[in-house]
């Protein structure tokens, strides 16, 4: 039985759906599907993009709780509905720090470090990795975020995924949301690769776009009006590499996109 049908048949009120599974469930809903009167979807393992949350709220759920968590520290915060920042869970302490581990004020982006009542204190038989992620009683998640106040955390993305374009730091997830809104493709992934001059340029990988090349480029260009990204490339790919939980494997994507760019430059 399809998930949407099971929810309706059994009057399910709460379920867990990782982002990639949630998208598949929405894609499989029949056009005459009647939205349940009360359904809360809990999602974790990867961030739920704002367009996907909005779509889920319109077609399937009365609430979507996007949980920010890790195996090492457990649940840290959760976003409800279409909010940008999540509420930090009881028992979790979050700080935003710079590259020298100095605490940053509210509203500034930096590395996320967390401390919870239920966190681990290291990895078995791996002191090197333990020293990198566990320091002075904190777990360094490797993510970048903003604390808006003592209990509201906005997660921008993985620290090593943040794009550095012309000395501007840009979260690739923000660009992916813009593109998804503009073209309604099956999937989108964003990374940066150096051009022939060694300058990083934004590359937008699009899977199964519903429009032709000219219309695709026009829609993306229109979506970027008001942003100073410089040049960008649009590359069509069969699929976007993701983990079973739906987390984008950006290193694999970047390697694949870089090969395409090199091949096109060699022609």
C-alpha positions as CSV (number, residue, x, y, z in Angstrom):
1,X,0.0,0.0,0.0
2,X,1.4,3.4,-0.9
3,X,2.4,5.6,2.1
4,X,-0.2,8.3,1.4
5,X,-3.0,5.7,1.1
6,X,-1.8,4.0,4.4
7,X,-1.9,7.3,6.2
8,X,-5.5,7.9,5.0
9,X,-6.7,4.3,5.5
10,X,-5.4,3.9,9.1
11,X,-5.9,7.6,10.2
12,X,-2.2,7.9,11.0
13,X,-1.5,11.1,13.0
14,X,2.3,10.9,13.3
15,X,5.0,9.4,11.1
16,X,8.7,9.7,10.4
17,X,9.9,10.4,6.8
18,X,13.4,11.3,5.8
19,X,13.4,14.1,3.2
20,X,14.1,12.0,0.2
21,X,11.3,9.6,1.2
22,X,9.0,12.5,1.9
23,X,9.5,13.8,-1.6
24,X,8.7,10.3,-3.1
25,X,5.5,10.1,-1.1
26,X,4.4,13.5,-2.3
27,X,5.3,12.6,-5.9
28,X,3.1,9.5,-5.6
29,X,0.0,11.2,-4.2
30,X,-2.9,10.9,-6.6
31,X,-4.4,14.2,-7.9
32,X,-7.6,13.6,-5.9
33,X,-5.8,12.8,-2.6
34,X,-7.6,14.3,0.4
35,X,-5.2,15.9,2.9
36,X,-5.6,14.4,6.4
37,X,-7.1,16.6,9.1
38,X,-4.2,15.9,11.5
39,X,-0.8,14.6,10.5
40,X,2.6,15.5,12.0
41,X,5.7,14.4,10.0
42,X,9.0,14.1,11.9
43,X,12.0,14.2,9.6
44,X,15.7,13.9,10.4
45,X,18.9,12.7,8.9
46,X,19.1,15.6,6.4
47,X,17.6,19.1,6.3
48,X,14.1,19.5,4.8
49,X,14.3,22.3,2.2
50,X,11.7,25.1,2.6
51,X,10.0,24.3,-0.8
52,X,9.6,20.6,0.3
53,X,8.2,21.6,3.7
54,X,5.8,24.0,2.0
55,X,4.7,21.3,-0.4
56,X,4.2,18.8,2.4
57,X,2.1,21.2,4.4
58,X,0.0,22.0,1.3
59,X,-0.6,18.4,0.2
60,X,-0.1,16.0,3.2
61,X,0.8,17.3,6.7
62,X,-0.6,19.7,9.2
63,X,2.9,20.1,10.7
64,X,6.4,19.1,9.6
65,X,9.1,18.9,12.3
66,X,12.6,19.1,10.8
67,X,14.9,17.8,13.5
68,X,18.6,18.7,13.7
69,X,20.4,15.9,15.4
70,X,23.4,13.6,15.3
71,X,24.4,10.2,16.5
72,X,27.0,11.8,18.8
73,X,24.8,14.4,20.5
74,X,21.2,13.2,19.9
75,X,18.4,15.7,19.2
76,X,19.6,19.4,19.3
77,X,16.8,21.5,17.7
78,X,13.7,21.2,15.5
79,X,12.0,23.5,13.0
80,X,8.2,23.5,13.0
81,X,6.2,24.4,9.9
82,X,7.9,27.0,7.7
83,X,10.0,28.7,10.3
84,X,13.6,29.5,9.4
85,X,15.1,28.9,12.8
86,X,14.6,25.8,15.0
87,X,13.9,25.7,18.7
88,X,16.7,24.2,20.8
89,X,15.6,21.1,22.7
90,X,15.6,20.9,26.6
91,X,19.0,19.5,27.8
92,X,20.9,20.9,24.7
93,X,23.3,23.8,24.9
94,X,24.4,25.4,21.6
95,X,27.2,27.9,20.9
96,X,28.3,29.6,17.7
97,X,32.1,30.1,17.5
98,X,34.7,31.3,15.1
99,X,37.8,29.5,13.8
100,X,39.5,30.2,17.1
101,X,36.7,28.8,19.2
102,X,35.6,32.3,20.4
103,X,31.9,32.6,21.0
104,X,30.1,34.8,18.5
105,X,27.2,37.2,19.3
106,X,23.6,36.5,18.2
107,X,23.0,36.9,14.5
108,X,26.5,36.0,13.3
109,X,27.3,32.9,11.4
110,X,29.9,30.5,12.6
111,X,30.7,26.9,13.6
112,X,28.1,25.1,15.7
113,X,29.2,23.3,18.8
114,X,26.8,21.5,21.1
115,X,26.6,20.0,24.6
116,X,23.8,17.7,25.6
117,X,22.9,15.6,28.6
118,X,23.1,12.5,26.5
119,X,26.1,13.1,24.2
120,X,29.0,10.7,23.7
121,X,32.5,11.6,24.7
122,X,34.4,10.1,21.8
123,X,34.8,7.4,19.2
124,X,36.0,3.9,20.2
125,X,39.7,3.3,19.3
126,X,39.9,6.5,17.3
127,X,41.6,9.2,19.3
128,X,42.5,11.3,16.3
129,X,38.8,11.7,15.2
130,X,37.8,12.1,18.8
131,X,40.2,15.0,19.2
132,X,38.9,16.7,16.1
133,X,35.2,16.5,17.0
134,X,35.2,16.5,20.8
135,X,36.9,19.4,22.5
136,X,36.6,20.8,26.0
137,X,33.3,19.1,26.7
138,X,31.7,20.2,23.3
139,X,30.8,18.3,20.2
140,X,31.7,20.1,17.0
141,X,29.2,19.0,14.5
142,X,31.0,20.4,11.4
143,X,28.0,22.6,10.6
144,X,27.6,26.3,10.2
145,X,24.7,28.1,11.8
146,X,23.3,31.3,13.5
147,X,21.9,31.7,17.0
148,X,19.2,34.3,16.9
149,X,18.7,34.1,20.6
150,X,19.5,31.6,23.4
151,X,16.9,29.1,22.2
152,X,16.6,29.6,18.4
153,X,19.2,28.0,16.0
154,X,19.3,28.4,12.2
155,X,21.4,25.7,10.6
156,X,23.0,27.0,7.3
157,X,24.7,23.8,6.2
158,X,27.9,21.8,6.4
159,X,31.0,23.9,7.2
160,X,33.0,22.3,4.4
161,X,30.1,22.7,1.9
162,X,29.7,26.5,2.3
163,X,30.7,28.1,-1.0
164,X,33.3,30.8,-1.1
165,X,32.5,32.9,-4.2
166,X,34.5,36.2,-4.5
167,X,35.1,36.1,-0.7
168,X,31.4,35.8,0.0
169,X,30.3,32.8,2.0
170,X,27.1,31.3,0.5
171,X,25.2,28.3,1.8
172,X,24.5,26.0,-1.2
173,X,21.1,25.0,0.3
174,X,19.9,28.5,-0.1
175,X,20.6,28.4,-3.8
176,X,19.1,25.0,-4.2
177,X,15.8,26.3,-2.7
178,X,15.8,29.2,-5.1
179,X,16.3,26.8,-8.1
180,X,13.7,24.3,-6.9
181,X,11.1,27.0,-6.6
182,X,11.9,28.3,-10.1
183,X,12.0,25.1,-12.1
184,X,10.3,22.3,-10.1
185,X,12.9,19.8,-11.2
186,X,13.1,16.3,-9.8
187,X,16.2,17.2,-7.8
188,X,18.9,19.9,-7.6
189,X,22.4,20.1,-6.2
190,X,24.8,23.0,-6.0
191,X,28.5,23.1,-5.6
192,X,31.4,25.2,-6.9
193,X,34.3,24.2,-9.2
194,X,37.3,26.3,-10.3
195,X,37.2,27.7,-13.9
196,X,40.1,27.8,-16.3
197,X,41.5,30.8,-14.3
198,X,41.3,28.9,-11.0
199,X,38.3,31.0,-9.8
200,X,35.5,29.2,-8.1
201,X,32.2,29.4,-9.9
202,X,28.8,28.1,-8.9
203,X,27.6,25.0,-10.7
204,X,23.9,24.0,-10.5
205,X,23.2,20.3,-11.3
206,X,19.6,19.6,-12.3
207,X,18.0,16.2,-12.5
208,X,15.0,15.8,-14.9
209,X,14.1,19.4,-15.5
210,X,10.5,19.8,-16.8
211,X,11.5,22.5,-19.4
212,X,14.0,22.9,-22.2
213,X,17.5,24.3,-21.9
214,X,16.7,27.9,-22.8
215,X,13.7,28.1,-20.5
216,X,15.7,26.4,-17.8
217,X,18.4,29.0,-18.0
218,X,15.9,31.8,-18.1
219,X,14.1,30.7,-15.0
220,X,17.3,30.2,-13.0
221,X,18.6,33.6,-14.1
222,X,15.4,35.3,-13.1
223,X,15.5,33.5,-9.7
224,X,19.0,34.9,-9.1
225,X,18.1,38.6,-9.8
226,X,19.3,40.7,-6.8
227,X,22.1,38.2,-5.9
228,X,25.7,38.8,-6.8
229,X,26.9,35.3,-7.7
230,X,29.0,36.2,-10.7
231,X,29.0,33.5,-13.4
232,X,27.3,30.2,-12.9
233,X,26.9,27.0,-14.9
234,X,23.8,24.8,-15.3
235,X,24.5,21.1,-15.8
236,X,21.9,18.4,-16.4
237,X,22.6,15.1,-14.7
238,X,20.7,11.8,-14.4
239,X,20.4,12.0,-10.6
240,X,21.8,13.9,-7.6
241,X,24.0,11.6,-5.3
242,X,22.3,11.3,-1.9
243,X,22.6,9.0,1.1
244,X,19.6,6.7,1.9
245,X,18.4,9.4,4.3
246,X,18.4,12.0,1.5
247,X,21.6,13.9,2.5
248,X,23.3,15.3,-0.5
249,X,26.7,13.9,-1.1
250,X,28.3,17.1,-2.2
251,X,31.9,15.8,-2.6
252,X,30.6,13.2,-5.1
253,X,28.5,15.8,-6.8
254,X,31.5,18.2,-7.1
255,X,33.7,15.5,-8.6
256,X,31.1,14.6,-11.2
257,X,30.4,18.2,-12.1
258,X,34.1,19.0,-12.3
259,X,34.6,16.1,-14.9
260,X,31.8,17.6,-17.0
261,X,33.3,21.1,-16.8
262,X,36.8,19.7,-17.8
263,X,35.3,17.8,-20.7
264,X,33.4,20.7,-22.0
265,X,36.4,23.0,-21.7
266,X,38.5,20.5,-23.7
267,X,36.2,20.5,-26.7
